[in-house]
Amino acid sequence: MRRLTKDLYSAKRLDDQSWEVLLCDESHPVFKAHFEGNPLVPAFLQIDILSELLDRELIGITKSKFKQPVLPNDRVVYKVVKQIENAYSVKIFKDDKVASEIKVKYA
């Protein structure tokens, strides 16, 4: 799915469990479809970005909660905690507040 996230963000690893992600501006094609005039990063792309950061193939989402919109030009921090073998708990922070919480399983 890298095709949709191409040029959507840049990432910098902060430590073993955290990445700072800087999203591009609203000119990216994703924002024309979701939603023109009120752009935001769709939930599925927040998860795709996570998969790319971890370089893992997603096999399931066990829980997700999206509390506030992630917008063009936002700087967010993905904090990833490994729960068991292939299961992770993830919080995406925006302005030091939790924007999204996701529990996922990877191959």
N, CA, C and O atoms as a MOPAC input file, in Angstrom:
PM7 MOZYME 1SCF
protein

 N      0.83300 1    -1.20400 1     0.00000 1
 C      0.00000 1     0.00000 1     0.00000 1
 C      0.86900 1     1.25600 1     0.00000 1
 O      0.35000 1     2.36600 1     0.11700 1
 N      2.14600 1     1.09800 1    -0.12500 1
 C      3.05400 1     2.25200 1    -0.12000 1
 C      2.64000 1     3.30200 1    -1.14800 1
 O      2.97100 1     4.47700 1    -0.99100 1
 N      1.93900 1     2.90700 1    -2.17400 1
 C      1.51100 1     3.84500 1    -3.20500 1
 C      0.69500 1     4.99900 1    -2.60400 1
 O      0.88000 1     6.14800 1    -3.00400 1
 N     -0.19100 1     4.71700 1    -1.66400 1
 C     -1.01000 1     5.77200 1    -1.06500 1
 C     -0.22400 1     6.64900 1    -0.09700 1
 O     -0.52700 1     7.83200 1     0.05900 1
 N      0.77400 1     6.07900 1     0.54700 1
 C      1.52500 1     6.86200 1     1.52400 1
 C      2.77300 1     7.51600 1     0.93700 1
 O      3.48300 1     8.23400 1     1.64100 1
 N      3.04500 1     7.27400 1    -0.33800 1
 C      4.22900 1     7.87100 1    -0.97000 1
 C      4.16600 1     9.39500 1    -0.83600 1
 O      3.19600 1    10.02600 1    -1.25400 1
 N      5.19500 1     9.96100 1    -0.25900 1
 C      5.31700 1    11.41200 1    -0.04600 1
 C      4.27700 1    11.98200 1     0.91500 1
 O      4.12500 1    13.20100 1     0.99800 1
 N      3.56100 1    11.12900 1     1.63800 1
 C      2.55800 1    11.60100 1     2.59900 1
 C      3.20000 1    12.08200 1     3.89800 1
 O      2.67800 1    12.97900 1     4.55900 1
 N      4.33100 1    11.48200 1     4.25800 1
 C      4.94400 1    11.81100 1     5.54300 1
 C      6.44700 1    11.58900 1     5.50200 1
 O      6.97900 1    10.93100 1     4.60700 1
 N      7.10700 1    12.15200 1     6.48800 1
 C      8.49900 1    11.81600 1     6.76700 1
 C      8.54100 1    11.38100 1     8.22600 1
 O      7.74700 1    11.84500 1     9.04500 1
 N      9.46300 1    10.49700 1     8.53900 1
 C      9.51900 1     9.96000 1     9.90000 1
 C     10.93700 1     9.98400 1    10.42900 1
 O     11.90900 1     9.82600 1     9.68900 1
 N     11.02500 1    10.18500 1    11.72800 1
 C     12.31000 1    10.17000 1    12.41900 1
 C     12.14700 1     9.29800 1    13.66300 1
 O     11.24700 1     9.51900 1    14.47300 1
 N     13.01200 1     8.32400 1    13.80200 1
 C     12.94800 1     7.44400 1    14.96900 1
 C     13.46800 1     8.20500 1    16.18200 1
 O     14.56100 1     8.77100 1    16.14500 1
 N     12.68600 1     8.21700 1    17.25700 1
 C     13.07400 1     8.91800 1    18.47000 1
 C     13.78500 1     7.99500 1    19.45600 1
 O     14.76000 1     8.38300 1    20.09900 1
 N     13.27300 1     6.75100 1    19.56400 1
 C     13.87300 1     5.73800 1    20.43000 1
 C     13.34500 1     4.37700 1    19.99800 1
 O     12.75400 1     4.25800 1    18.92500 1
 N     13.54900 1     3.35300 1    20.81400 1
 C     13.13900 1     1.99300 1    20.43400 1
 C     11.63800 1     1.84400 1    20.22500 1
 O     11.20300 1     0.92100 1    19.53500 1
 N     10.84500 1     2.72700 1    20.80300 1
 C      9.39400 1     2.58300 1    20.74000 1
 C      8.67200 1     3.77800 1    20.13000 1
 O      7.44200 1     3.78400 1    20.09100 1
 N      9.39200 1     4.78400 1    19.65600 1
 C      8.72900 1     6.01000 1    19.21900 1
 C      9.27800 1     6.55200 1    17.91100 1
 O     10.47600 1     6.48700 1    17.63300 1
 N      8.35500 1     7.09100 1    17.11400 1
 C      8.69300 1     7.77000 1    15.86800 1
 C      7.95400 1     9.08700 1    15.81600 1
 O      6.77900 1     9.16300 1    16.17500 1
 N      8.63500 1    10.11800 1    15.37400 1
 C      7.98800 1    11.39100 1    15.09200 1
 C      7.66400 1    11.39700 1    13.60000 1
 O      8.53100 1    11.15300 1    12.76100 1
 N      6.40500 1    11.67900 1    13.28700 1
 C      5.93800 1    11.66400 1    11.90700 1
 C      5.44300 1    13.06000 1    11.55100 1
 O      4.58900 1    13.62100 1    12.23700 1
 N      5.98400 1    13.60700 1    10.47800 1
 C      5.55300 1    14.90600 1     9.97500 1
 C      4.78400 1    14.66300 1     8.68700 1
 O      5.32000 1    14.11900 1     7.72100 1
 N      3.53000 1    15.06900 1     8.68700 1
 C      2.67600 1    14.87400 1     7.51600 1
 C      2.85600 1    16.02000 1     6.53800 1
 O      3.17500 1    17.14500 1     6.92400 1
 N      2.64800 1    15.71700 1     5.27400 1
 C      2.79300 1    16.73600 1     4.23100 1
 C      1.60100 1    17.69400 1     4.24900 1
 O      0.70500 1    17.57100 1     5.08400 1
 N      1.60300 1    18.63000 1     3.33400 1
 C      0.50400 1    19.58800 1     3.26400 1
 C     -0.68400 1    19.00800 1     2.49000 1
 O     -0.62500 1    17.88600 1     1.98800 1
 N     -1.74100 1    19.78000 1     2.40700 1
 C     -3.00200 1    19.30900 1     1.81500 1
 C     -2.96000 1    19.09500 1     0.30700 1
 O     -3.96500 1    18.69600 1    -0.28100 1
 N     -1.82200 1    19.35000 1    -0.33300 1
 C     -1.72600 1    19.12200 1    -1.77800 1
 C     -1.56600 1    17.64000 1    -2.12700 1
 O     -1.70200 1    17.27500 1    -3.29500 1
 N     -1.28300 1    16.78400 1    -1.15600 1
 C     -1.13300 1    15.34300 1    -1.41300 1
 C     -2.46300 1    14.77100 1    -1.91400 1
 O     -3.51900 1    15.15000 1    -1.40600 1
 N     -2.43200 1    13.87100 1    -2.89400 1
 C     -3.66700 1    13.30000 1    -3.46200 1
 C     -4.61000 1    12.65200 1    -2.44100 1
 O     -5.82500 1    12.66300 1    -2.63900 1
 N     -4.07600 1    12.09600 1    -1.36400 1
 C     -4.93200 1    11.49500 1    -0.33500 1
 C     -5.93000 1    12.51300 1     0.20500 1
 O     -7.08800 1    12.18300 1     0.46200 1
 N     -5.48100 1    13.73600 1     0.37100 1
 C     -6.34500 1    14.75600 1     0.95500 1
 C     -7.39600 1    15.27100 1    -0.02000 1
 O     -8.37200 1    15.89200 1     0.40000 1
 N     -7.21300 1    15.02500 1    -1.30200 1
 C     -8.23900 1    15.40800 1    -2.28700 1
 C     -9.44200 1    14.47200 1    -2.17500 1
 O    -10.57900 1    14.86800 1    -2.43200 1
 N     -9.16900 1    13.22500 1    -1.78800 1
 C    -10.25200 1    12.23800 1    -1.67200 1
 C    -10.82400 1    12.17500 1    -0.26800 1
 O    -11.95900 1    11.73500 1    -0.08200 1
 N    -10.05700 1    12.60800 1     0.72000 1
 C    -10.47200 1    12.40200 1     2.12200 1
 C    -10.14400 1    13.61400 1     2.96300 1
 O     -9.10400 1    13.54800 1     3.61900 1
 N    -10.79600 1    14.59500 1     3.03400 1
 C    -11.92600 1    15.06000 1     2.24300 1
 C    -11.57500 1    16.41900 1     1.68100 1
 O    -11.02800 1    17.25500 1     2.40100 1
 N    -11.86600 1    16.66200 1     0.43700 1
 C    -11.55900 1    17.94700 1    -0.17300 1
 C    -12.29600 1    19.04900 1     0.58900 1
 O    -13.49400 1    18.94200 1     0.85400 1
 N    -11.58100 1    20.08200 1     0.92800 1
 C    -12.16100 1    21.18000 1     1.69500 1
 C    -12.08500 1    20.97000 1     3.19200 1
 O    -12.21500 1    21.92900 1     3.95300 1
 N    -11.87900 1    19.74200 1     3.63300 1
 C    -11.74600 1    19.41900 1     5.05700 1
 C    -10.81900 1    18.19500 1     5.18700 1
 O    -11.24900 1    17.14500 1     5.66600 1
 N     -9.55800 1    18.32400 1     4.76500 1
 C     -8.67300 1    17.16900 1     4.67400 1
 C     -8.25900 1    16.60300 1     6.03100 1
 O     -8.05100 1    17.34300 1     6.99200 1
 N     -8.14600 1    15.27700 1     6.08700 1
 C     -7.60100 1    14.60200 1     7.25300 1
 C     -6.99300 1    13.27000 1     6.83700 1
 O     -7.28100 1    12.75000 1     5.75900 1
 N     -6.15300 1    12.73100 1     7.70000 1
 C     -5.51800 1    11.44800 1     7.42200 1
 C     -6.50200 1    10.35200 1     7.81700 1
 O     -6.86300 1    10.24000 1     8.98900 1
 N     -6.94000 1     9.54300 1     6.85300 1
 C     -7.88200 1     8.47600 1     7.16900 1
 C     -7.28800 1     7.48000 1     8.17100 1
 O     -6.07400 1     7.28500 1     8.22300 1
 N     -8.14500 1     6.86800 1     8.94900 1
 C     -7.70900 1     5.90400 1     9.96200 1
 C     -6.87000 1     4.79300 1     9.34300 1
 O     -5.84700 1     4.40600 1     9.90800 1
 N     -7.28900 1     4.27600 1     8.19200 1
 C     -6.54000 1     3.16400 1     7.59700 1
 C     -5.12600 1     3.58400 1     7.21300 1
 O     -4.21700 1     2.75400 1     7.22400 1
 N     -4.92300 1     4.85300 1     6.87300 1
 C     -3.56800 1     5.30600 1     6.54500 1
 C     -2.72900 1     5.52300 1     7.80200 1
 O     -1.50900 1     5.36000 1     7.76200 1
 N     -3.35500 1     5.88400 1     8.90100 1
 C     -2.61600 1     5.96000 1    10.16400 1
 C     -2.05100 1     4.57900 1    10.50500 1
 O     -0.93900 1     4.46100 1    11.01800 1
 N     -2.83600 1     3.53500 1    10.21000 1
 C     -2.40100 1     2.16500 1    10.45700 1
 C     -1.36000 1     1.73300 1     9.42900 1
 O     -0.40500 1     1.03900 1     9.77700 1
 N     -1.52800 1     2.13100 1     8.17100 1
 C     -0.53100 1     1.81900 1     7.14200 1
 C      0.82000 1     2.45100 1     7.47800 1
 O      1.86500 1     1.82600 1     7.30000 1
 N      0.79300 1     3.67700 1     7.95700 1
 C      2.03800 1     4.33500 1     8.36200 1
 C      2.71000 1     3.51600 1     9.46600 1
 O      3.92300 1     3.31100 1     9.44000 1
 N      1.92400 1     3.05500 1    10.42700 1
 C      2.45900 1     2.22000 1    11.50000 1
 C      3.13100 1     0.97400 1    10.93600 1
 O      4.24300 1     0.63200 1    11.34000 1
 N      2.47000 1     0.29800 1    10.01300 1
 C      3.04000 1    -0.90600 1     9.39400 1
 C      4.35800 1    -0.59400 1     8.70500 1
 O      5.29800 1    -1.38700 1     8.77000 1
 N      4.43300 1     0.54600 1     8.05200 1
 C      5.66900 1     0.95100 1     7.37800 1
 C      6.76800 1     1.27100 1     8.39100 1
 O      7.92800 1     0.91900 1     8.17800 1
 N      6.41100 1     1.93000 1     9.47900 1
 C      7.40400 1     2.24300 1    10.50600 1
 C      7.99200 1     0.97100 1    11.10400 1
 O      9.19700 1     0.88300 1    11.34000 1
 N      7.12800 1    -0.01600 1    11.34500 1
 C      7.57100 1    -1.27800 1    11.94100 1
 C      8.11900 1    -2.25300 1    10.90700 1
 O      8.74900 1    -3.25200 1    11.25500 1
 N      7.87500 1    -1.95600 1     9.63200 1
 C      8.26200 1    -2.85000 1     8.54100 1
 C      7.71700 1    -4.25700 1     8.78800 1
 O      8.43600 1    -5.25300 1     8.69800 1
 N      6.41700 1    -4.29900 1     9.10400 1
 C      5.72600 1    -5.55900 1     9.39700 1
 C      4.43900 1    -5.62400 1     8.59700 1
 O      3.86000 1    -4.59800 1     8.24100 1
 N      3.99100 1    -6.85900 1     8.31600 1
 C      2.74100 1    -7.07600 1     7.58700 1
 C      1.59100 1    -7.24100 1     8.57600 1
 O      1.60100 1    -8.15400 1     9.40200 1
 N      0.62200 1    -6.37200 1     8.48900 1
 C     -0.54200 1    -6.38900 1     9.37400 1
 C     -1.39400 1    -7.62400 1     9.11200 1
 O     -1.68800 1    -7.95300 1     7.96300 1
 N     -1.79100 1    -8.31200 1    10.19600 1
 C     -2.71700 1    -9.43600 1    10.03500 1
 C     -4.03600 1    -9.19300 1    10.76400 1
 O     -5.01100 1    -9.90700 1    10.53100 1
 N     -4.07600 1    -8.18600 1    11.64800 1
 C     -5.33800 1    -7.91400 1    12.32100 1
 C     -5.29800 1    -6.69100 1    13.20700 1
 O     -4.25200 1    -6.30400 1    13.72800 1
 N     -6.46100 1    -6.09600 1    13.36300 1
 C     -6.64900 1    -4.96700 1    14.26600 1
 C     -7.59700 1    -5.45900 1    15.34200 1
 O     -8.72200 1    -5.85700 1    15.04000 1
 N     -7.16100 1    -5.43700 1    16.59000 1
 C     -8.01100 1    -5.94900 1    17.65800 1
 C     -8.79800 1    -4.84600 1    18.35500 1
 O     -9.81600 1    -5.10700 1    18.99600 1
 N     -8.31800 1    -3.61300 1    18.22500 1
 C     -9.02500 1    -2.48100 1    18.83400 1
 C     -8.51800 1    -1.20200 1    18.19500 1
 O     -7.33200 1    -1.07800 1    17.88900 1
 N     -9.41300 1    -0.26200 1    17.99600 1
 C     -8.98500 1     1.04700 1    17.50200 1
 C     -9.94600 1     2.11800 1    17.99900 1
 O    -11.15300 1     1.90400 1    18.11000 1
 N     -9.37700 1     3.26000 1    18.28800 1
 C    -10.17600 1     4.40000 1    18.72800 1
 C     -9.48300 1     5.64600 1    18.20000 1
 O     -8.30200 1     5.87500 1    18.46300 1
 N    -10.22900 1     6.44600 1    17.45500 1
 C     -9.68500 1     7.64900 1    16.84500 1
 C    -10.35900 1     8.84200 1    17.51400 1
 O    -11.53000 1     9.13000 1    17.26700 1
 N     -9.60000 1     9.53200 1    18.36500 1
 C    -10.15900 1    10.54400 1    19.26000 1
 C    -10.15000 1    11.95500 1    18.69200 1
 O    -11.02500 1    12.75800 1    19.01500 1
 N     -9.18000 1    12.26100 1    17.85600 1
 C     -9.12200 1    13.58800 1    17.24300 1
 C     -8.50400 1    13.46300 1    15.86200 1
 O     -7.68900 1    12.57200 1    15.62400 1
 N     -8.88500 1    14.34600 1    14.95300 1
 C     -8.38800 1    14.23100 1    13.58500 1
 C     -6.88800 1    14.49900 1    13.48500 1
 O     -6.33700 1    15.34300 1    14.19000 1
 N     -6.24900 1    13.75100 1    12.58700 1
 C     -4.85800 1    13.98900 1    12.21700 1
 C     -4.91900 1    14.67100 1    10.86000 1
 O     -5.49300 1    14.13800 1     9.91000 1
 N     -4.32500 1    15.84800 1    10.77700 1
 C     -4.50500 1    16.74500 1     9.64000 1
 C     -3.20500 1    16.95300 1     8.85500 1
 O     -2.12400 1    16.61500 1     9.33800 1
 N     -3.31600 1    17.50500 1     7.65500 1
 C     -2.10800 1    17.87200 1     6.91200 1
 C     -1.21500 1    18.78000 1     7.76600 1
 O     -1.70400 1    19.58300 1     8.56000 1
 N      0.08000 1    18.63900 1     7.59100 1
 C      1.09600 1    19.42000 1     8.30600 1
 C      1.19700 1    19.10700 1     9.79800 1
 O      1.99300 1    19.73100 1    10.50100 1
 N      0.41300 1    18.15900 1    10.29000 1
 C      0.52700 1    17.78700 1    11.70600 1
 C      1.83600 1    17.05800 1    11.95000 1
 O      2.35900 1    16.36200 1    11.08100 1
 N      2.34400 1    17.23800 1    13.14800 1
 C      3.49600 1    16.48500 1    13.63400 1
 C      2.94200 1    15.59700 1    14.73800 1
 O      2.44600 1    16.09100 1    15.75100 1
 N      3.02700 1    14.28600 1    14.53900 1
 C      2.49700 1    13.33600 1    15.50800 1
 C      3.60900 1    12.39500 1    15.94900 1
 O      4.62300 1    12.24300 1    15.26700 1
 N      3.40300 1    11.77100 1    17.09200 1
 C      4.36800 1    10.80200 1    17.60400 1
 C      3.65700 1     9.46900 1    17.78400 1
 O      2.64700 1     9.37400 1    18.48200 1
 N      4.20100 1     8.44600 1    17.14500 1
 C      3.72100 1     7.07700 1    17.29500 1
 C      4.51700 1     6.43600 1    18.42600 1
 O      5.74200 1     6.33800 1    18.34500 1
 N      3.83200 1     6.00200 1    19.47600 1
 C      4.48100 1     5.27000 1    20.56900 1
 C      3.97000 1     3.83700 1    20.51300 1
 O      2.77100 1     3.58700 1    20.62800 1
 N      4.88700 1     2.91000 1    20.33800 1
 C      4.54800 1     1.51300 1    20.09300 1
 C      5.08300 1     0.65900 1    21.23900 1
 O      6.26800 1     0.71400 1    21.56800 1
 N      4.19800 1    -0.12800 1    21.84100 1
 C      4.59700 1    -1.03100 1    22.91400 1
 C      4.23700 1    -2.45000 1    22.50500 1
 O      3.07800 1    -2.75700 1    22.22500 1
 N      5.24600 1    -3.30700 1    22.47500 1
 C      5.01100 1    -4.71500 1    22.14800 1
 C      4.35300 1    -5.37000 1    23.35200 1
 O      4.88300 1    -5.30800 1    24.46200 1
 N      3.20800 1    -5.99400 1    23.14000 1
 C      2.46900 1    -6.64000 1    24.21900 1
 C      2.89300 1    -8.09800 1    24.38900 1
 O      3.32500 1    -8.51300 1    25.46400 1
 N      2.76300 1    -8.85100 1    23.32500 1
 C      3.20800 1   -10.24100 1    23.27600 1
 C      3.83800 1   -10.45000 1    21.91100 1
 O      3.98200 1    -9.49200 1    21.15200 1
 N      4.21000 1   -11.65900 1    21.58500 1
 C      4.98100 1   -11.98400 1    20.38400 1
 C      4.73000 1   -11.06400 1    19.18500 1
 O      5.65400 1   -10.37500 1    18.75300 1
 N      3.52800 1   -11.03200 1    18.64100 1
 C      3.24600 1   -10.23900 1    17.44000 1
 C      2.14400 1    -9.21000 1    17.65600 1
 O      1.55200 1    -8.72700 1    16.69100 1
 N      1.86800 1    -8.87600 1    18.88500 1
 C      0.79800 1    -7.91900 1    19.19200 1
 C      1.39300 1    -6.63600 1    19.77600 1
 O      2.29500 1    -6.66100 1    20.61300 1
 N      0.85400 1    -5.52900 1    19.30500 1
 C      1.36300 1    -4.22100 1    19.70900 1
 C      0.21400 1    -3.30400 1    20.12900 1
 O     -0.88900 1    -3.36100 1    19.58500 1
 N      0.50600 1    -2.47300 1    21.09900 1
 C     -0.40400 1    -1.41000 1    21.51200 1
 C      0.24000 1    -0.09700 1    21.07000 1
 O      1.41300 1     0.15200 1    21.34900 1
 N     -0.53000 1     0.73300 1    20.38500 1
 C      0.02000 1     1.94800 1    19.79300 1
 C     -0.82900 1     3.14800 1    20.19700 1
 O     -2.05800 1     3.09600 1    20.17900 1
 N     -0.15900 1     4.20600 1    20.55200 1
 C     -0.82200 1     5.49000 1    20.77200 1
 C     -0.16900 1     6.49600 1    19.85000 1
 O      1.05500 1     6.57400 1    19.74600 1
 N     -1.01500 1     7.26600 1    19.18100 1
 C     -0.53600 1     8.33500 1    18.31600 1
 C     -0.85300 1     9.64500 1    19.03100 1
 O     -2.01200 1     9.95600 1    19.30500 1
 N      0.18700 1    10.39600 1    19.32300 1
 C      0.03600 1    11.65300 1    20.05500 1
 C      0.11300 1    12.83900 1    19.10700 1
 O      0.94100 1    12.88200 1    18.19800 1
 N     -0.76600 1    13.79000 1    19.34200 1
 C     -0.77500 1    15.05900 1    18.61600 1
 C     -0.85800 1    16.15000 1    19.66700 1
 O     -1.78000 1    16.15300 1    20.48300 1
 N      0.07600 1    17.06300 1    19.65900 1
 C      0.11900 1    18.13400 1    20.66500 1
 C      0.05000 1    17.56400 1    22.08300 1
 O     -0.66200 1    18.08600 1    22.94100 1
 N      0.80300 1    16.48500 1    22.31300 1
 C      0.89500 1    15.82200 1    23.62000 1
 C     -0.41200 1    15.20900 1    24.11200 1
 O     -0.52300 1    14.86400 1    25.28900 1
 N     -1.39600 1    15.06900 1    23.23600 1
 C     -2.65900 1    14.40800 1    23.58000 1
 C     -2.83800 1    13.20400 1    22.67200 1
 O     -2.39200 1    13.20600 1    21.52400 1
 N     -3.49400 1    12.17400 1    23.19300 1
 C     -3.71800 1    10.97100 1    22.38500 1
 C     -4.73800 1    11.26600 1    21.30300 1
 O     -5.88300 1    11.61500 1    21.58900 1
 N     -4.30500 1    11.12200 1    20.04800 1
 C     -5.20300 1    11.31600 1    18.91000 1
 C     -5.83300 1     9.98800 1    18.49800 1
 O     -6.99800 1     9.94200 1    18.10300 1
 N     -5.05200 1     8.90300 1    18.59400 1
 C     -5.52600 1     7.57800 1    18.19700 1
 C     -4.90000 1     6.51300 1    19.08000 1
 O     -3.75900 1     6.64100 1    19.52400 1
 N     -5.67200 1     5.45200 1    19.32800 1
 C     -5.18600 1     4.27700 1    20.03500 1
 C     -5.53100 1     3.06500 1    19.19300 1
 O     -6.66200 1     2.90500 1    18.73400 1
 N     -4.52700 1     2.20900 1    18.99700 1
 C     -4.71100 1     1.06100 1    18.11000 1
 C     -4.01800 1    -0.15000 1    18.73300 1
 O     -2.91300 1    -0.04000 1    19.26500 1
 N     -4.67200 1    -1.29200 1    18.66200 1
 C     -4.04300 1    -2.56100 1    19.03200 1
 C     -4.05000 1    -3.41900 1    17.78400 1
 O     -5.09500 1    -3.63800 1    17.17000 1
 N     -2.87100 1    -3.90200 1    17.41500 1
 C     -2.70500 1    -4.61900 1    16.15000 1
 C     -1.90600 1    -5.90000 1    16.33700 1
 O     -1.20100 1    -6.09000 1    17.32700 1
 N     -2.04900 1    -6.78200 1    15.32900 1
 C     -1.25100 1    -8.00600 1    15.26300 1
 C     -0.54700 1    -8.02200 1    13.91600 1
 O     -1.11900 1    -7.66200 1    12.88700 1
 N      0.71300 1    -8.45100 1    13.95000 1
 C      1.51900 1    -8.51300 1    12.74500 1
 C      2.02500 1    -9.92900 1    12.51500 1
 O      2.15400 1   -10.71800 1    13.45100 1
 N      2.30600 1   -10.23200 1    11.27300 1
 C      2.83900 1   -11.56000 1    10.89300 1
 C      4.24700 1   -11.70800 1    11.43600 1
 O      4.88000 1   -12.74400 1    11.23400 1

